[in-house]
């Protein structure tokens, strides 16, 4: 059975992607940083509803040693890696003149450096995959295409992730495809309900996205064997405003 590593998959979009890939017949590595209970809950649901295996691995993917352990445990458990989704990330707001260098670096480490580390470590296994078109998918944001006030660290990190996506797509072709998803506002258990009405007014389709819609996009990019270096906007038209 093919295997997929989904970083940051204990909850929210990452959990939805993990569950979707499981339904499609993939053994899943559920990665988390702190919320072990949520990760185990996701893994249990995968095992019970999809009939595949789910391995839970705690790893801070901003740490290169932890990434090495994550990939090694995956290979030990399943024999290889066939697809990777770099979903782990953090979003925080802070006016730029109040933002410390340490905090800026922490967000860059989590949102960009982690994707590079996981990809670099996984690629030797991806090129040996028996899947017809192994892939890496990076989760960015529609804000990377337009900017946003008081989030210079978050927006910069996600814009850098798009640059990384294109570069790795060229470097790893033709063996491994690399794409990105740029979600808009998506409703999760972490959504700030107080801002929903204001944000909806800025979305041409007039609503938030659902986590399953992002999971569908990830599944499409996983299977789209003639697509690489692409950024798929799933934002209800918000990036057109």
C-alpha positions, 0 to 999 in steps of 0.5 A, spaced: 500 500 500 502 507 498 504 511 504 503 519 505 506 523 510 502 529 512 505 534 517 501 537 522 495 533 521 493 532 528 487 537 526 484 542 521 486 542 514 492 537 515 487 532 518 482 532 513 488 531 508 490 525 512 483 522 512 482 523 504 488 520 503 486 514 507 480 513 504 483 513 497 487 507 500 494 510 503 497 508 509 498 515 513 503 518 517 500 523 522 505 528 524 504 532 530 508 537 535 504 538 541 497 535 541 498 528 541 490 526 543 488 530 537 493 526 533 491 519 536 484 521 534 485 522 527 489 516 526 484 512 530 478 514 525 483 513 519 484 505 521 477 504 523 473 507 517 478 506 511 482 500 513 489 502 512 494 503 517 496 510 521 502 511 524 503 517 529 509 521 529 511 526 534 516 531 531 517 538 530 519 539 523 522 545 524 528 541 527 532 537 522 534 532 526 526 531 528 525 531 520 530 525 519 527 521 525 520 522 522 522 520 515 526 514 518 520 512 522 516 512 516 520 508 512 521 503 518 514 502 518 511 502 511 518 500 507 518 507 503 515 514 502 510 515 496 507 522 497 508 528 502 504 534 504 507 539 507 502 542 511 505 544 518 505 551 519 503 557 524 499 563 523 500 569 528 499 577 527 504 582 530 505 589 527 512 589 524 515 594 528 513 590 534 515 583 531 522 580 534 527 577 529 526 571 534 519 571 532 520 572 525 525 566 524 521 562 528 515 562 523 520 562 517 523 555 520 516 552 521 513 554 515 518 554 510 525 551 512 520 545 515 518 544 508 525 544 505 527 539 510 522 534 509 522 534 502 530 534 502 529 528 506 524 524 503 526 525 496 531 519 496 525 515 498 520 518 493 524 517 487 524 509 489 517 509 489 512 504 486 507 509 485 506 512 477 508 519 479 510 521 487 509 528 489 510 533 494 505 538 496 506 544 500 500 548 503 501 556 502 496 561 503 492 566 498 495 572 502 502 570 499 499 572 493 497 579 495 500 581 502 496 582 509 497 587 514 500 585 521 502 579 518 509 580 515 512 574 518 507 569 516 505 572 509 513 572 507 514 565 509 508 563 505 510 567 499 517 563 500 514 557 500 511 558 493 518 560 491 521 553 494 515 549 490 517 552 483 524 551 484 524 544 487 519 542 481 525 544 477 530 540 481 526 534 482 523 533 475 522 528 472 522 523 478 518 527 483 512 533 482 512 539 487 506 543 487 502 548 492 495 549 494 494 557 496 487 556 501 483 562 502 479 563 508 477 556 511 473 554 517 476 549 522 476 549 529 481 554 530 477 559 526 476 566 529 468 566 529 468 574 530 472 575 523 467 571 519 462 576 517 467 581 515 472 576 511 466 573 508 464 580 505 471 580 501 470 573 498 466 573 491 463 566 493 461 569 499 463 563 504 469 560 507 471 554 504 471 547 508 477 543 510 474 537 505 475 542 499 482 543 501 483 535 501 480 534 495 485 539 492 491 535 495 488 529 492 487 532 485 495 534 485 497 527 488 494 524 482 495 529 477 501 526 473 502 532 468 502 538 473 508 540 477 510 547 479 503 549 480 500 553 485 492 551 486 488 557 489 482 554 493 479 561 495 472 562 493 475 568 488 478 572 494 485 573 491 482 576 485 479 582 489 
